Amino acid sequence: MADLVRIHLVPLGESFEVDRGTPLDTVLFRYGVEFPCGGAGQCRGCRVKVLDGAIEITPEMEEIFTPPELAEGWRLACRARADASLTLEIAQWETPILSDERKLVFEPAEGLGIAIDIGSTTLVAQLVDLESAEVLAVETALNPQIEHGADIMTRVEFALAGRENAARLAELIRRQTGEMCAALMGHTRAIRNRVTEVLLAGNSVMHHLFSSIDVEPLAHVPFDLADGGMKRFDVADLDWPLSDKPSVTFLPCLGSFVGSDILAGILATGMAGSDHLDVLVDLGTNGEIVVGNRDGMLCASTAAGPAFEAGRIRMGMRAATGAIAHVSAVDGNFHCKVLGDGEPRGICGSGLVDAVAVALDLGSILPTGRLAGDQKSLPLAGQVTLVQRDIRELQLAKAAIAAGLRILLEQSGVSEADIRTVYLAGAFGNYVNVASALRIGLLDVDRHKIKPSGNTALAGTKLVLLNRSRRAEFLEEIPTRVRHVGLASDPRFQDIFTDCLAFGA
C-alpha cells in the first residue's frame, strides 16, 4: 500500500496527496511557486511558509533566511521534501500575460491559423481567422521550463548537464504549446474551417530547445547558433493531440541570442520599411536591440540578466498578485502600488526601476549605485526591502543595455539625436514608467521618442501568418538586411559598459 502524505495549500484551498519523501519542487510549480535559480537553493523565489507540519532546515535555508524568518516557518521549496503531511502558505498568482489585439494588414485566405509567442516566462497563442484576420480565441500560460530556471542561461546549463535534461525541456514546452493549440481548436467546433498552420516565434534558446537542437554553442563565447534556421514539424512528431493536422513552423533566428521574436518585432514595428532611424528594444530575461531602417539594420543581444523581470532580486517576483509594480514619492516617502491591492510580497521589474529612480531623487541611493549613509537596506512597503545587491543587479542590467545601444549607434554612424522612435517591446516595455527608465540611465533619448509597443513578437508572427505572398520577404529577404553584432567580442564593450554603470543625473 502506498505511503502517502497530504499537502494543503493556503490561501488556494488546494489539497492533494503525494508519496512520502516527494521533493516539493516537483509538485508546487503548477500552483504558482517559482524556481528562479532552477532549484539551486540560491534565491528566495520558491519560498513557502510552513503553517502545519515540519520541513527540515537545510544549510541553504540558513544562508537565505534570517533566524526570525526561519522561526516563522519560511523554507525553500527546492530544498524540501514532503516527509509528513503539510499545510503551506503560498501566494495565489494572477499573472497578466501580454497578448496583442492590434489590427494588421492582411491577405484574405481560407482556413484558420495559430500564432504562438514562446517567451522565456510566458506563452501566448491566438487562433486567427485567415479570411478576416479576426482573433477568435486566446490561450496564455507560464512557460513550464521555469521549473528549471527563470532565465535562459540557467536552462542552458540545465540542458548541458545531461541529455535527458535537454529532452525534458523540449518535452515540457512541446506539451504545453500542444495543449494550448488543442484548447484553441476546441473553439472551432462550430466553425467549418479547420486550422491549417501554426507559426511559433521565440528567442534562440527557446528555438533550440523546442527543436531539440544542441544549445552547447550558446553556452560560451562567441555564442554561436547550432542551427538557427526555420524549422518545420509534423503534428505527430510533436505528439500534439490535434484532430486537424496543421503544418507547424518555428520562425528563424537572426543570430546567437537574437531570435525569431526579434525578427517578428522588426516586422510588427515596420522598421524594415522605414525611411527614418528607429530602435527596437526588447527587455525580458535577456535584452535585444535593433537599430536601423529599410537601408539596413544592426542587432545585438546584451547580457543584461533577468533583473528587468526581477530575477536575482532578493524579494523579486513576476508581475503578479502581491508584487510592487509602481513606486512614487509622496511627501518624501516611498508610495507603492501593489498588484491586487493586497499585502506586498515582493517587487517586479517595473517596480524595481521605479523604486531606484525614486530613491535617486530622494538621495537614498547615490549616482554610483551605493546606498546613502550607513543604510543596509531600503524599506519600500510591508516587509519588502531592497538591499545593495539588488541595486547592483539593476545597475549591471541597465548598463548592458545602454552600452549595447551606444555601440550599435556608433557602428551605424548615427547618434541618439538621429533616432525617430524607440519601440519598447514585451511586458516590461509595456508597463515600465518611461520617466523612471530615463532617470536611471537605461535610455538616453527624448522621452517623446519612446513608444511602448506591446507584444511585437506575437504581432509580427500574426503578420507572417496573414500574408502568405510576403513570406519570402519577411523570412528570407529582410533577415539579409539585418547584421548581427557580437557585443561579447567587441573590444570596446567593457569600457563603454563601465562608463554606463552610473545612474543618470
C-alpha positions as CSV (number, residue, x, y, z in Angstrom):
1,M,0.0,0.0,0.0
2,A,1.3,3.4,-0.9
3,D,2.7,5.6,1.8
4,L,1.0,8.9,1.1
5,V,1.1,12.3,2.9
6,R,-1.3,15.2,2.3
7,I,-0.3,18.7,1.3
8,H,-2.8,21.6,1.8
9,L,-2.1,25.0,0.2
10,V,-3.2,28.3,1.7
11,P,-4.8,30.5,0.5
12,L,-5.5,28.5,-2.6
13,G,-7.6,25.9,-0.7
14,E,-6.0,23.1,-2.7
15,S,-5.2,19.7,-1.2
16,F,-3.5,16.7,-2.7
17,E,-1.6,13.6,-1.8
18,V,1.9,12.6,-2.7
19,D,4.3,9.8,-1.9
20,R,6.1,10.4,1.4
21,G,9.5,12.0,0.6
22,T,8.4,13.6,-2.6
23,P,10.5,16.7,-3.4
24,L,8.3,19.8,-3.2
25,D,9.7,21.4,-6.4
26,T,8.2,18.6,-8.4
27,V,4.6,19.3,-7.3
28,L,4.4,23.0,-6.4
29,F,5.2,24.7,-9.7
30,R,1.7,24.1,-11.1
31,Y,0.4,26.0,-8.1
32,G,2.4,29.2,-8.8
33,V,5.6,28.6,-6.8
34,E,8.6,29.8,-8.8
35,F,12.1,28.4,-9.0
36,P,14.1,31.4,-10.5
37,C,17.5,29.8,-9.9
38,G,16.5,26.5,-11.3
39,G,16.2,24.9,-7.8
40,A,19.9,25.6,-6.9
41,G,18.9,27.0,-3.5
42,Q,20.4,30.4,-4.3
43,C,17.4,32.7,-4.2
44,R,14.1,33.2,-2.3
45,G,11.8,32.7,-5.3
46,C,10.4,29.4,-4.2
47,R,9.8,30.3,-0.5
48,V,6.8,28.8,1.3
49,K,5.7,29.1,4.8
50,V,5.0,26.0,6.9
51,L,1.8,26.5,8.9
52,D,1.4,22.9,10.0
53,G,3.8,20.1,9.9
54,A,7.6,20.4,9.6
55,I,10.3,20.8,7.0
56,E,13.9,20.3,8.0
57,I,16.1,23.4,7.8
58,T,19.0,22.9,5.4
59,P,22.3,24.9,5.2
60,E,20.9,26.7,2.1
61,M,17.9,27.9,4.0
62,E,20.1,29.1,6.8
63,E,22.0,31.1,4.2
64,I,18.9,32.6,2.6
65,F,16.6,33.3,5.6
66,T,17.2,35.2,8.8
67,P,16.7,33.3,12.1
68,P,13.4,35.1,12.7
69,E,12.2,34.1,9.2
70,L,13.1,30.5,9.9
71,A,11.3,30.7,13.2
72,E,8.2,31.9,11.4
73,G,8.3,28.8,9.2
74,W,9.8,30.1,5.9
75,R,11.5,27.4,3.9
76,L,12.9,26.9,0.3
77,A,10.6,24.5,-1.6
78,C,13.5,23.5,-3.9
79,R,15.3,22.1,-0.8
80,A,12.3,20.5,0.9
81,R,10.6,17.1,0.8
82,A,7.1,16.1,2.0
83,D,8.2,13.7,4.8
84,A,4.9,14.4,6.6
85,S,1.6,16.0,6.0
86,L,2.0,19.8,5.5
87,T,0.0,22.9,5.4
88,L,1.9,25.5,3.4
89,E,1.2,29.2,2.7
90,I,1.8,30.3,-0.8
91,A,0.5,33.2,-2.8
92,Q,-2.2,32.9,-5.4
93,W,-0.5,34.1,-8.5
94,E,-2.7,36.0,-11.0
95,T,-0.2,37.0,-13.7
96,P,-1.2,39.3,-16.5
97,I,0.2,38.0,-19.7
98,L,0.6,40.4,-22.6
99,S,-1.3,39.5,-25.7
100,D,-1.9,41.5,-28.8
101,E,-5.1,42.7,-30.4
102,R,-3.8,45.3,-32.9
103,K,-5.2,45.5,-36.5
104,L,-2.9,44.2,-39.1
105,V,-2.6,44.4,-42.9
106,F,-3.6,41.0,-44.3
107,E,-4.4,39.0,-47.4
108,P,-7.7,37.1,-47.0
109,A,-7.3,33.3,-47.2
110,E,-9.3,30.2,-46.3
111,G,-9.0,28.5,-43.0
112,L,-7.7,29.2,-39.6
113,G,-4.2,29.7,-38.2
114,I,-2.5,29.8,-34.8
115,A,0.3,32.2,-33.8
116,I,2.3,31.5,-30.7
117,D,4.8,33.7,-28.9
118,I,7.1,31.4,-26.9
119,G,8.6,33.6,-24.2
120,S,11.1,32.6,-21.6
121,T,8.5,33.3,-18.9
122,T,5.1,33.4,-20.6
123,L,3.4,31.8,-23.6
124,V,0.6,33.4,-25.7
125,A,-1.3,31.7,-28.5
126,Q,-4.0,33.2,-30.7
127,L,-6.5,31.5,-33.0
128,V,-6.9,33.7,-36.1
129,D,-9.5,33.6,-38.9
130,L,-7.3,33.9,-42.0
131,E,-10.1,35.4,-44.1
132,S,-10.9,38.3,-41.8
133,A,-7.8,38.5,-39.5
134,E,-10.2,38.3,-36.5
135,V,-8.7,36.8,-33.4
136,L,-11.2,34.1,-32.4
137,A,-9.6,32.9,-29.1
138,V,-6.6,33.4,-26.9
139,E,-4.7,31.0,-24.7
140,T,-2.0,32.0,-22.2
141,A,0.3,30.1,-19.9
142,L,3.5,30.2,-18.0
143,N,6.5,28.6,-19.7
144,P,6.8,25.3,-17.8
145,Q,10.5,25.3,-18.3
146,I,10.7,27.9,-15.5
147,E,10.8,24.9,-13.2
148,H,14.4,24.6,-14.3
149,G,15.4,28.2,-14.1
150,A,13.8,31.7,-14.6
151,D,16.5,32.9,-17.0
152,I,17.6,31.3,-20.2
153,M,21.2,30.7,-19.2
154,T,20.2,28.7,-16.2
155,R,18.1,26.5,-18.6
156,V,21.1,26.2,-20.9
157,E,23.2,25.0,-18.0
158,F,20.5,22.5,-17.0
159,A,20.2,21.2,-20.6
160,L,24.0,20.7,-20.8
161,A,24.1,18.7,-17.5
162,G,22.6,15.7,-19.3
163,R,20.9,14.6,-22.5
164,E,17.8,13.7,-20.6
165,N,17.6,17.2,-19.2
166,A,17.5,18.7,-22.7
167,A,14.9,16.2,-23.7
168,R,12.9,17.2,-20.6
169,L,13.0,20.9,-21.5
170,A,11.8,20.0,-25.1
171,E,9.0,17.8,-23.8
172,L,7.8,20.5,-21.4
173,I,7.5,23.2,-24.0
174,R,6.1,21.0,-26.7
175,R,3.5,19.5,-24.4
176,Q,2.4,23.0,-23.2
177,T,2.1,24.5,-26.6
178,G,0.3,21.4,-27.9
179,E,-2.3,21.7,-25.1
180,M,-2.7,25.4,-25.9
181,C,-3.4,24.6,-29.6
182,A,-5.8,21.9,-28.6
183,A,-7.7,24.3,-26.3
184,L,-7.8,26.9,-29.2
185,M,-9.1,24.3,-31.6
186,G,-11.9,23.5,-29.1
187,H,-13.3,26.9,-30.1
188,T,-13.6,25.8,-33.7
189,R,-16.3,23.1,-33.3
190,A,-19.0,25.5,-34.7
191,I,-16.7,26.6,-37.5
192,R,-16.4,24.6,-40.7
193,N,-12.9,25.9,-41.4
194,R,-10.0,24.0,-39.9
195,V,-6.6,25.0,-38.6
196,T,-4.1,24.7,-41.4
197,E,-1.0,26.3,-39.9
198,V,0.7,27.0,-36.7
199,L,3.6,29.6,-36.5
200,L,5.9,29.9,-33.5
201,A,8.4,32.6,-32.6
202,G,10.8,32.8,-29.6
203,N,14.3,33.6,-28.6
204,S,17.2,31.5,-29.8
205,V,17.3,29.3,-26.7
206,M,13.6,28.6,-27.0
207,H,14.1,27.9,-30.7
208,H,16.8,25.4,-30.0
209,L,15.1,23.7,-27.0
210,F,11.8,23.3,-28.8
211,S,13.6,22.0,-31.9
212,S,15.8,19.6,-29.9
213,I,18.9,21.4,-31.2
214,D,22.1,21.3,-29.1
215,V,22.4,24.5,-27.0
216,E,26.2,24.0,-26.3
217,P,27.3,26.6,-28.8
218,L,25.2,29.2,-26.9
219,A,26.9,28.5,-23.6
220,H,30.2,30.2,-24.3
221,V,31.9,32.9,-26.4
222,P,31.4,33.5,-29.3
223,F,27.8,32.3,-28.6
224,D,27.1,30.7,-32.0
225,L,23.9,29.2,-33.2
226,A,24.0,25.5,-33.8
227,D,21.2,25.9,-36.3
228,G,19.0,29.0,-36.2
229,G,17.1,28.4,-39.4
230,M,13.4,27.9,-39.9
231,K,12.2,24.6,-38.5
232,R,9.1,22.6,-39.7
233,F,7.4,19.9,-37.8
234,D,4.7,17.3,-38.2
235,V,2.0,17.2,-35.5
236,A,2.7,13.6,-35.0
237,D,6.4,14.3,-34.3
238,L,5.5,16.8,-31.6
239,D,2.9,14.4,-30.1
240,W,0.3,17.1,-30.2
241,P,-3.3,16.0,-29.5
242,L,-4.9,17.7,-32.5
243,S,-7.7,16.5,-34.7
244,D,-6.6,18.8,-37.5
245,K,-3.1,18.2,-38.9
246,P,-1.7,21.7,-39.4
247,S,1.8,22.4,-40.6
248,V,4.0,23.7,-37.7
249,T,6.8,26.1,-38.3
250,F,9.2,27.8,-35.9
251,L,10.4,31.1,-37.5
252,P,14.2,31.7,-38.0
253,C,16.6,33.4,-35.7
254,L,18.7,36.4,-36.6
255,G,21.9,35.4,-34.7
256,S,23.2,34.0,-31.4
257,F,20.7,35.3,-28.8
258,V,18.6,37.3,-31.2
259,G,15.7,35.0,-32.1
260,S,12.6,35.0,-34.3
261,D,10.8,37.0,-31.7
262,I,13.0,40.0,-32.6
263,L,12.5,39.3,-36.4
264,A,8.8,39.4,-35.6
265,G,9.3,42.6,-33.7
266,I,11.0,44.2,-36.8
267,L,8.0,43.2,-38.9
268,A,5.4,44.5,-36.4
269,T,7.0,47.9,-35.9
270,G,7.6,48.4,-39.7
271,M,11.3,49.2,-39.1
272,A,12.3,47.3,-42.3
273,G,10.2,49.7,-44.4
274,S,11.0,52.9,-42.6
275,D,13.0,55.8,-44.1
276,H,13.8,57.0,-40.5
277,L,16.2,55.7,-38.0
278,D,14.3,53.5,-35.5
279,V,15.3,51.4,-32.5
280,L,13.6,48.3,-31.1
281,V,14.5,47.3,-27.5
282,D,13.1,44.1,-26.0
283,L,13.7,43.7,-22.3
284,G,12.9,40.4,-20.8
285,T,15.1,37.7,-19.3
286,N,17.5,38.8,-22.0
287,G,17.9,42.1,-23.7
288,E,17.8,42.5,-27.5
289,I,18.4,45.7,-29.5
290,V,17.8,46.5,-33.2
291,V,18.9,49.8,-34.8
292,G,18.2,50.8,-38.4
293,N,15.7,51.2,-41.2
294,R,15.0,50.0,-44.7
295,D,18.6,50.6,-45.7
296,G,19.9,48.1,-43.2
297,M,19.7,47.2,-39.5
298,L,22.1,46.1,-36.8
299,C,21.0,43.8,-34.0
300,A,22.6,42.6,-30.8
301,S,21.9,40.8,-27.6
302,T,23.1,42.1,-24.3
303,A,24.0,40.0,-21.2
304,A,21.6,42.1,-19.1
305,G,20.5,39.2,-17.0
306,P,16.9,38.8,-15.7
307,A,16.8,42.0,-13.4
308,F,14.2,43.6,-15.6
309,E,11.9,40.7,-14.7
310,A,13.1,40.9,-11.1
311,G,15.3,37.8,-11.4
312,R,18.1,37.6,-8.9
313,I,16.5,40.3,-6.8
314,R,16.3,39.2,-3.2
315,M,12.5,39.8,-3.0
316,G,11.9,39.8,-6.7
317,M,8.9,38.2,-8.3
318,R,6.9,38.3,-11.5
319,A,4.3,41.0,-12.1
320,A,1.6,39.1,-10.2
321,T,-0.6,39.4,-7.2
322,G,1.3,40.9,-4.3
323,A,4.1,42.5,-6.4
324,I,5.0,46.1,-6.0
325,A,4.6,47.2,-9.6
326,H,4.9,51.0,-9.3
327,V,6.7,53.3,-6.9
328,S,6.4,57.1,-6.5
329,A,7.5,59.7,-3.9
330,V,4.8,61.2,-1.7
331,D,5.9,63.7,1.0
332,G,9.5,62.4,0.8
333,N,8.5,58.8,1.3
334,F,8.0,55.8,-0.9
335,H,4.4,55.2,-2.1
336,C,4.0,51.7,-3.5
337,K,1.3,50.3,-5.8
338,V,0.8,46.6,-5.2
339,L,-0.9,44.4,-7.8
340,G,-4.1,43.1,-6.3
341,D,-4.1,45.8,-3.7
342,G,-3.2,43.3,-1.0
343,E,-0.2,42.8,1.2
344,P,3.1,43.3,-0.7
345,R,5.1,40.1,-1.1
346,G,7.8,41.2,-3.4
347,I,8.7,43.5,-6.3
348,C,8.6,43.1,-10.1
349,G,10.7,44.6,-12.8
350,S,8.7,47.8,-13.3
351,G,8.5,48.4,-9.6
352,L,12.3,47.9,-9.2
353,V,13.1,50.6,-11.8
354,D,10.6,53.0,-10.2
355,A,12.0,52.3,-6.7
356,V,15.6,53.0,-7.7
357,A,14.5,56.1,-9.7
358,V,12.6,57.5,-6.7
359,A,15.5,56.6,-4.3
360,L,17.9,58.6,-6.5
361,D,15.6,61.6,-6.3
362,L,15.3,61.2,-2.6
363,G,19.0,60.8,-2.1
364,S,18.7,57.4,-0.7
365,I,20.8,56.0,-3.5
366,L,23.9,57.7,-4.8
367,P,24.6,58.0,-8.6
368,T,27.3,55.4,-8.1
369,G,24.6,53.0,-7.0
370,R,25.7,52.8,-3.4
371,L,23.1,53.2,-0.6
372,A,23.5,56.5,1.0
373,G,24.8,56.9,4.5
374,D,25.1,53.7,6.6
375,Q,21.9,52.1,5.2
376,K,21.9,48.4,4.8
377,S,18.6,48.2,3.0
378,L,15.9,50.3,1.5
379,P,12.4,49.7,3.1
380,L,9.6,50.0,0.5
381,A,6.4,48.6,1.8
382,G,5.4,46.0,4.3
383,Q,8.3,43.5,4.6
384,V,9.6,44.3,1.1
385,T,13.1,45.9,1.0
386,L,15.9,46.4,-1.5
387,V,19.5,45.6,-0.5
388,Q,22.7,46.7,-2.1
389,R,23.0,43.5,-4.2
390,D,19.6,44.2,-5.7
391,I,20.6,47.7,-6.8
392,R,23.8,46.4,-8.3
393,E,21.8,43.8,-10.4
394,L,19.7,46.6,-11.9
395,Q,22.8,48.7,-12.4
396,L,24.5,45.9,-14.4
397,A,21.4,45.2,-16.4
398,K,20.8,48.8,-17.4
399,A,24.5,49.4,-18.2
400,A,24.5,46.4,-20.6
401,I,21.5,47.8,-22.5
402,A,22.9,51.3,-22.6
403,A,26.3,50.1,-23.7
404,G,24.8,47.8,-26.4
405,L,22.7,50.6,-27.8
406,R,25.7,53.0,-27.9
407,I,27.8,50.5,-29.8
408,L,25.1,49.8,-32.4
409,L,24.5,53.6,-32.9
410,E,28.3,54.1,-33.3
411,Q,28.6,51.3,-35.8
412,S,25.6,52.7,-37.7
413,G,27.3,56.1,-37.8
414,V,24.5,57.9,-36.1
415,S,23.7,59.3,-32.6
416,E,20.8,59.4,-30.2
417,A,19.6,62.6,-31.8
418,D,19.0,60.9,-35.1
419,I,16.6,58.4,-33.6
420,R,12.9,58.9,-34.6
421,T,11.3,56.2,-32.5
422,V,12.4,53.8,-29.8
423,Y,10.0,50.9,-29.6
424,L,9.9,49.2,-26.2
425,A,8.7,45.7,-26.7
426,G,7.5,43.0,-24.3
427,A,5.7,43.1,-21.0
428,F,8.4,45.1,-19.3
429,G,8.5,47.7,-22.1
430,N,4.7,47.9,-21.9
431,Y,4.5,48.5,-18.2
432,V,7.7,50.3,-17.2
433,N,7.5,54.0,-16.3
434,V,9.4,55.7,-19.1
435,A,10.4,58.6,-16.8
436,S,11.9,56.1,-14.4
437,A,13.8,54.3,-17.2
438,L,15.3,57.6,-18.3
439,R,16.1,58.6,-14.7
440,I,18.3,55.5,-14.1
441,G,20.0,56.0,-17.5
442,L,18.5,52.9,-19.2
443,L,17.9,55.1,-22.3
444,D,19.3,58.4,-23.3
445,V,16.8,59.8,-25.7
446,D,13.9,62.3,-25.7
447,R,11.1,60.7,-23.8
448,H,8.6,61.6,-26.5
449,K,10.5,59.3,-28.9
450,I,9.8,56.3,-26.7
451,K,6.8,54.2,-27.7
452,P,5.7,51.2,-25.6
453,S,4.8,48.7,-28.3
454,G,3.2,45.7,-26.5
455,N,3.8,42.1,-27.7
456,T,5.6,42.7,-31.0
457,A,6.7,39.1,-31.2
458,L,3.1,37.9,-31.3
459,A,2.0,40.7,-33.7
460,G,4.8,40.0,-36.1
461,T,4.1,36.3,-36.1
462,K,0.5,37.0,-37.0
463,L,1.7,39.3,-39.8
464,V,3.6,36.4,-41.3
465,L,0.5,34.1,-40.8
466,L,-1.8,36.6,-42.5
467,N,0.4,37.4,-45.5
468,R,1.4,34.3,-47.4
469,S,2.6,36.1,-50.5
470,R,5.1,38.0,-48.5
471,R,6.7,35.0,-46.7
472,A,9.9,35.2,-48.8
473,E,10.2,38.9,-48.0
474,F,9.5,38.5,-44.3
475,L,11.6,35.4,-43.6
476,E,14.3,35.4,-46.2
477,E,14.9,38.9,-47.7
478,I,14.5,41.1,-44.6
479,P,16.9,38.9,-42.4
480,T,19.6,39.5,-45.0
481,R,19.4,43.2,-44.2
482,V,20.0,42.6,-40.5
483,R,23.6,42.3,-39.4
484,H,24.3,40.7,-36.0
485,V,26.9,42.4,-33.8
486,G,28.6,40.2,-31.2
487,L,29.0,42.6,-28.3
488,A,30.9,40.0,-26.3
489,S,33.8,40.1,-28.8
490,D,33.8,43.9,-29.2
491,P,37.0,45.2,-27.5
492,R,35.3,48.5,-26.5
493,F,32.3,46.9,-24.8
494,Q,33.8,46.6,-21.4
495,D,34.9,50.2,-21.3
496,I,31.6,51.5,-22.6
497,F,29.8,49.2,-20.2
498,T,31.8,50.6,-17.2
499,D,31.1,54.1,-18.4
500,C,27.3,53.4,-18.4
501,L,27.2,51.9,-14.9
502,A,26.5,55.2,-13.1
503,F,22.8,56.1,-12.7
504,G,21.5,59.0,-14.7
505,A,21.8,62.5,-13.2
